[in-house]
Structures are given as structure tokens and as C-alpha cells.
Amino acid sequence: MCGVFGIFGHPEAANMAYLGLHALQHRGQESAGIVSSDGERLFGHRAMGRVQSGFTPSDLAALPGDHAIGHVRYSTAGGSHLKNAQPLGVDYARGSLAVAHNGNLTNHEALRERLEARGSIYQTASDTESIVHLIAMSKKEELRDRIAEALKQVEGAYSLLFLTERELVAVRDPRAIRPLCLGEMPMSDGGVAPVVASESTAFDLIGARKVRDVAPGEMLIINADGVRSEFPFAPEPRKLCIFEHVYFARPDSTIQGVSVYEVRKAFGRRLAIEQPVEPDDNLVVIPVPDSGVPAAIGFADRARAPFEMGLIRSHYVGRTFIEPQQSIRHFGVRLKLNPNRAVIQGKRVVVVDDSIVRGTTSRKIVKMIRDAGAREVHVRISSPPTRWPCYYGVDTPTRSELIASSHSVDEIRSYLTADSVGYLSLEGMVESVRSIEEREGDATTARPSADSYCHACFSGNYPIPFTPAAPNKQLRMVSG
């Protein structure tokens, strides 16, 4: 996942980046970083953990200048270590450069082998560093040309921000797998400061206005002369990650001009049509909060059944906690969710969630609902079965760990101990997104086709091929 944010020409650029990253915190909680520029040099601070704990007022004060980029990390390539935190910043022959990346390079292993064979020495385990090496090796004069030359050698998904002393460059891959949007922040002098972010929700917090989504394969060059758009890559079919609508993006964001919240409600309505539960006076629809809420609202509306908050989520759960005893069953889930017995007891319950991965959490949730007195528990999932891992920027388990890859829906129902399990079909999911995009989408965006989305995690149809690493290994630093 990961989240990126950039702003140019604002006197409090680092503070704005901090706020923008806070609004993107859901996209990554392992590390956070900001690099700023005062027009002469770059300044950076990176820290493990969340934005709020990683930046103090003194940290932000040490990031002067009116240009900045920031990053919140969710590790895919490279482990969860400070050395892999972004933005990555380097000094090289042509000056200083920082880069923030959302996505994943599918040819990273082969690319790294080739670059190390040429003498490149890596400081991180991140695939993003390969882009930095390629830029540094380029013979082109202009930064935009060096970036374009470098990115023509990589494969995979990327939404990238680059910062130099006097320029900010934003790039989205030609298939537009990961989101990226452009905005404007009003200034006291009547001008505007351009802002770029993974999601529009980052603009809302700082009072900026979303202008549009960055187009597939588009490069934005932002400097003192304004914002210039170029398209340096050969066009490819759009393949927006459909799981952004299912789970990744915040519901108050817009992607391709449409509300993520409305799309998720549409998923729920379609799910109620495809996987109905016989209604009666005892039927109640509850979500698994927070990601299941909009779909549950849509399901309840279509099913003409009451929507209730049958599971209450704690808002004070960190990423780690002390588990008192292994004998306390379901402690991890109960720390986050608690059943609302007044809503559940004696009811036939439809519990709506966005997806099932391994199935262990869903099994515990079903048991919690039964223990709270539910007569029946019907599980409904507002996406198709997740059968394949993602290689484009999401750290999903291996295929053997995905319960739907080796079990039928009825076997999953038996494992979850539910009365029934129903998934939204792939066709229903795609049609739900497409219909809303066609009705409400940005007028500047081409009308989507049924083939406009990456749904490899559901279908196994990967839009980008893989390049395996060469068998010979070059010089690596090792420890005993």
C-alpha cells in the first residue's frame, strides 16, 4: 500500500506534509518520513512507527523550506527496518534527490542483479533504491528525462514523488495501478501551492482542493514556473487496483472522480442481490468495523433489514500489545472488537466484511457473535474469494495461506462455523465500480471498460509479467 504526499511553494511545507501523512496513515504504519527543501539543500527525518509518534515539533522545525515530500510505509519489498523507511534521500553527481514510492517493482530482483554487476552498492533492501541507481547512472541532462529513462527499465506498479532542491516531480505508472491525485492549496497571497497525494483525503485535512487524478503514465513537473504535464511512456491499458475500492482507500476519498464510500455501498447492494438471506423480523445486518460498514449499509438497504452496530471496535489498539495468557482464547480479536449483545441476542445475524484472507479472524468473529446469543450467523463478503497473492504493492500471504485458494465456499463455511457464507462475484464487483464511474466519474477521465481494473488477487490474471532473478549472485554484505 504505502502513502505519498508532496507540496511545493508553501512556507510550512514540512508541517503540511506531516498533516497530509496523518490523513494517509491507514496506508502504512511501519514507518514515516519527510524530506524538505529550502531551495539550496534537502533536509530529512524518518522514524519507525506512526506519524504522530515519529515527529516532534523540534523534528519538524529541523525541516525548513517551502517544498516537501512525505511517505508512510507498509513494507512489501524489504523488511520493516529504518534503513528501508522513505523518502530515500541521496547526494550524487548532479545534486540531491529524494524519492517516495507507493507500489512494487516486479522485476526488482533481476534489476538489482544487473545493477550490482555494474558496481552499484545497495544501502537498503527496498526495490525503490533501484530507481535511484538508474537515475544516478543516466546521462540525460534534465531530471525529468533521467526519471523517464529509469522508469522505462522497470516493471510493476508505481506512484512516485521525487524532490530536488528546486523541483518536485510526480509520476504514475502507465497502467495506473496505484492511486495518485493532484490538488491546490490556497495561499494568503492569493496564489496556490500544488499538492500531490495518494488519496484526496489528504487534501481535505489541510484545506486543499482536489483538481484531478494523475493520469496513467503521466509525469507532473512542479517548480517555480508552475505545473507542467508530460507523457513520456508508451500507453498501456488502465489497470486500477480494484482492491483500493474494496479496502485500501479511506471511504471519504475519491478515486477516478467517484466516492469510495458510494462504491462500497454499491458492493453491498449487489451482494444482497447475489447472496440474499431470507428476511424476517429477527434478521439484522451488522458490519465488521470499520472496513465493512459501507457495504453493510448497502446490503441492509437492499435486503430491507435493519442495519445495526453489532460489533464495537476499540479505537485505542496499537500495533503491539501484551497478551496476558495463551489460555485466553480470541484475545487478539477481542482487543479490537466486542459484540454488542443487545443487538445480537436472539437474532439471525448477517455479518458483512470486505474480505477473508486466511479465515482465522473471521472464524473468531463468528464465534464471538454466537457467544453473544445469535440464533444464526450468515457471513457475507463484499468482494470475491481472495485466491492469489498481490505482487504490485500489497504484502498478501502466499497462495497456500489464502483459505479460498484451496477450499470451496462450503468448506470455508464449515471452517468459520457459519450458517452460510456468500461472496460478491467478480462480475458483480467490477460492474458495481464501472456503473458508478460511468455515472459520477471525472469528466476528464476516459470511460472505463470491464477490463480497466487489476483484480489479480481474485482472478489470477496478472497484468504485468514477472522477471525472475538471475541465478548468479553478486557481492552482498553479510553478517555471521
N, C-alpha and C positions, 0 to 999 in steps of 0.2 A: 504494500500500500504506500506508505510514506506520504508526507505532505510538504509542499514547497510554497514559498511566499517571497515576493520581491517588490520593492518600491524604489522609485527614482525621483530625486528632486524634492524630498521632504526634509525639513530641518530636524525632525525627530525620527529619522528613518529606522534606527535600531528599536526604538520604543514601538513604532508601528509594526515592525516585523515581529516583535515579541507578542503583541496582541493578535496579529494575524495567525501566528503559530498556535496560540492558545485556542483559537477557533478551529484549528485543524488538528487538535490533539488526538481526536479519535482515529486519525490515520496512522499514528505511530507514537508509542510511549516509551521506547527503549532509550532514545537519546534525542537531544535537541541542540541546534546550533544556529548562530547568526554571524555573518560576516558583513562588515560595513566598509564604506569608502568615504574619505574626505576629499577626494579628487586627486590626492597625491599618493596615498598608500592604503592598503587594506588592513582591517583590524578584525579579529575573530575571537569568538568564545563558543566552546562546545562543552556539553555536560551530559552525563548519563541520566536517565530518568525523564520525568516530565518537565515541561517548560517552566512552570511556576517554581519548582524546586531547584531548577538548574540555573536560574538567572536571578541575581540580586540587583538592587538599584546600582550598586557600585560596578557590577558586571556590565550593565547597560551603559553606564556613564563612560566606561572604557571603550565604547564602540561609537566613536564620533563619525560625523559625516551625514550627507543627505541622500546616500544611496545604500541599500542593504538587501541581502537575500537571507532567507532562513529555511530551516529544514527540521521536520520531526521524522524520526526513523522507526521503521518496522523492518527488521532485518530479513533479507532473503539471501542474497549473495554476501557472504561474510558474516561472522558471528557478532554477538551483541557485546562489543568492546568499544572503548572510547576511540581507539585508533580508526575505527570504521565509521564514527559519527560524522555527519555532514553539517554544513558545506565543507567539502575538501578544499583546502587552500594551498597554493604553491607559488613559489617565485621561480621564474625561468627566464630564458634569454630575452624574451620580449616584454617582461614586466611581471605583474602579479595577476593571478587568476583564481577565482573560487567557483565551485560548481555544486549545485544541489540537484538531486536526481530522484524522480519517482518512476519506478519501473524495474525492468530486469533485462539484461542482455543475454540472449540465448546462445550466442557464440563466444561468451566470455572466456571459457577455458581455452579454446583454440586461439583466440586473440591474445590471451596472456602468454601462451606458449610462444607465439610468434614474436611478441614484443620483447620478452625476456631473451629470446635467442638473438635479438638485435642489440641487447645490452641494457634494456630498461630494468630498473630495480624498483620493485613494488614496496610501498610502506604500509599498505593495508591489504585486507582480503576482499575488498569491495570491487564489484565489477565497474563501478563509476571511475575508478582510477585509470582504467584502460583508456577511457575517453580523454583524460588529462594527458596521458602519454602520447596519444595520437595527435592532439592539438600541439603539444610541445615539439613534435617531430615535423610538423607541417612546414613547408617552405612558403606558404602563402603569406601575403603582406597583411591583409585585413583580418581581424578576429573572426568576422562572420564567415569568411572564406575558409579559415582554418577549422572552424567548428563544422562547417558543411562537409569539408573533406574528411574529417574524422568520423562524422556520423554516417557517411556513406560506406564506411568499413564495418559498421556494427549492425547486428541484427537483434530484434526484440522490441520491447516497449520502453519508451522514454518520454517523460515530460521533464525538461531540463531548464535550469536557470544558471546563467554564467554572469559573473561580476568581475569587472576590471576596475582600475582606478577611476575611469570616466565613462563607463558604459555598462549597460545591463542587456543581456541577450536571453530571450526565452524561445524555446524550441519544443514542438510537439511532433512525435513520430508520424510518418505518413499514414499509418493506419489509425492513429488517434486512439490507441488502446486505453491509455490513462488520461484523466481529465486535466484541463488547463484552461483558465479563463483570464480575460483582460478587464481591468476596471480603471476608474478615475477617481481620485480623491480631491475634493475641493480644497483650495488653499486660501489663506486670508487675503492674499493679494489679488484674488480673482482668477488665478490660474488653476491648473490641476496637476496633480502628481500621478503619473501612470503607476498602476499596481497590477501584479500578476499573481495568481494563486491557483492551487489545485481545485478549490471549490469557492463558490460565491459567498458562502457563509463567512469567510474571512473578510470580505468587503463590508458586510453588514456591521461587524463589530467596530470597525474604525470609521464608519460613516462614508465609505466609498460607494460608488455606483458601478454595477456590472455593465460593461459595454457590450461584450460578446464572448463566446467561446473562441479560443485559439483554434484555427482550422487545422485539419490533418496536414502534416508536413510543412506547417507554417513556421517561419522564423521572424521574431519581432526584435528589431534593433532599437533600443531605447537609450537616448543620450540627450545632450543639451539641445539638439535640433528637433527633438520630439520622438515620435514612434513611427518607425518605418517597417513595412511588412514585405517579406520576400518568401519565395517558394523554391528552395534550391534542390529539392529532391523529386525524383520521378513519382508520379501519383500512384497510390495503391488504394484498393477498396477499403472504405472505412470499416473498422472492427472495434468499435467502442466496447469495453468490458461491460457486459450486462450485469455483472455482479455489483457494479457501482450502484445500480438501482436497487438491487436486492438487499445489500447490506453495507457496503463500504462508505458511501457518501452519507453525510448528515441529511436527515429528512427536510431540513429547511434550506438546503442548497437547490440550485437549478443546474441541470446538465442538458446541453443542446437546447436550451431555452425552455425546458419543462421542469416542473416541480417534482423532485424526488418523492416527496410525500404523496402527491397525487398518483404517481406511478405505482407506489407500494399499495395504495388503496385499490387501485385497479387490479393489481395482482390478487388481492383478497376477494374482490368481487368475482373475478374469473375462477378462482379456486372454489368458491361456493357453488358455481355452476358445474364445474367439472367433478368436484368431490363433495357432494352435498351430504348433510347429516339430517335425518328425518326430524322435522321440527315438532316440538310440543311445548307445553307451558313450563316444563322443567329444564329446557335447553338454555345454556348460557355460553357465550363466546368470550374467551379470555386470551390475552396475548402473553408471550414470553417477552417481558420488557428488557430493553426499550425497542429493540430492532423489530419485534413482531407487532408493535402497536398499530401502525397504519394499515397493515394487511388485515389484522383482526377487525378493525373498524369497517373495512370494505367487505369482509366476509359476513359480519353481523348485519350490515345494511342489506346485502343481497339475500341473506338467509332469513331476514325478518326475525332475528333473535336478539335478545339484549346483549350489549357489549358491557363487560364488567372488568375491573382490575382484580383478577383473581390471584395474581402473583405480585407481590410488592417487592421492588428492588431497593436494596441498600445503596445509597449514594456515597458511601464512605469506605468502599472497598478499594484498597490499593492493589498493586501487582503482586505483593507478597504478604503473607500473614503467618502467624504462629498457629499451627494446628495442635490442639492440646493432646489428643489421643487418637490413634488409628481406629480405636473401637467406636468412636463417634461417627456413625455412618452418614454419608452425604454432607459432611461438614462444609466442604468447599462450595457446593451449590447453595446450601442453606445460608452461608455467609452473604451471598449475593441476593438470593430470592427467598421469600417466605410466603406460604399460602395464606390467602385471606379466607378463613374458614366461613365467615358469614356469607360470602358469595358462592362458595363451592359446595358446602354441605348439602347433601340430598339432591344435587343437580346432575344432569347429564352435561358434561363439560366438553366443549370444543376448544382445544388449546392450539393457538396459531403461532408458529415460529417461522423464521426466514429460511432456515436450512438445517440439515442434520449432517454432521461430519463423521465422527466416529460412533456417535449414538450413545455414549456413556452419560453425557449430561442430560439428554432427552429422557433416558431411562430413569434417572434420578428425579427429574421433574414430574414424570408420570406417577412415580411412587409417592411423591410429596402431595400431589393432588388427590390421589386415592386415600392417603392417610388423613387428609382433611375432610373426608366424608363424601367424595364424589361417587355417584352411582355408576357412571360410565365416564371414560376418558377417550376422546377421539382426537388424534393428533393430525393437524393439517399444516402442510409446509408450503410456503408461498414461492417456491422455486422447484425445479425438477430434482431428482436424485443426484447428489454430487458423487460422480463416479471416477473422475480423472483429476490429477493434480494440476495446478496452475504453474506455468513457467514464466509468466510475464509480470511478476512483481508481487505475488502473494505466497506466503510461506505455508502452503497447504501440505497435509501429510502425504506420504507415499500412497500409491494406489491400494496397496494391501491393507492400509489403515482406514480407508474410506469404506464404511459399512455397506454403502449401496453398490460398491464395485463387485461384491461377492455374495450379496444377499438379496433375495426378492423382497418386494414390498411386504408380503405376508410374513416372511422371516423377520423383517425389521419390526413389524407389528408385534410378533411374538417376543422378540428381544426386549422391546420397550414395555411390554406387558400392557399395551393399549387395546381398547376395544376395536379400533380401526386406525389406519394410517392412510393419508391421501396426500399426494404431491400435485403441484401445478405442473401441467405438461409444458414441454419446451415450446411447442407451438403457441400455447396459451400465453406464456410469458412474453415471447417475442411480439406477438400480436398486441398484447396489452401496452407494451412500451411504444410500439410503432404507431398505434392508433392515437395515443396522446401526443407524440411528436408531430404527427401529421396535423393534429387539431390545434395544438398550442405552441409548437416549436418556433424557434427563432426564424424569422423570415429570411435571414441571410444564410441559413443552413440548408443544404440540399436535402430534399425529401428522402427519408430513409427507406431502404428496402428490407425485406425479410433477412437479407444476407449482411446487414450492416452492423452486426454485433458479434463480438467474440463470446462464445458460450462453450469453450473447450472443456471447462470443468464439468459440464453436464453432458456434452455430446461426444467429446474426444476428438472433435475436428479442430486441430490446431492451425491457425492461420499463418504461423511463421515456422519454418523448418529449423531443426537443430543442427548445429555443427559440433561434432564430437571433438574432444581434445586429442591432440597428437599423443602417441604412446610414449615418446621420449620426454623426460623431464629435464628442465634446465636448472641452473643454480637456484637453490632455495635456502633461506635461513632456517635452521632447525635448532631445537634445544633438546638436551638429554633428559 
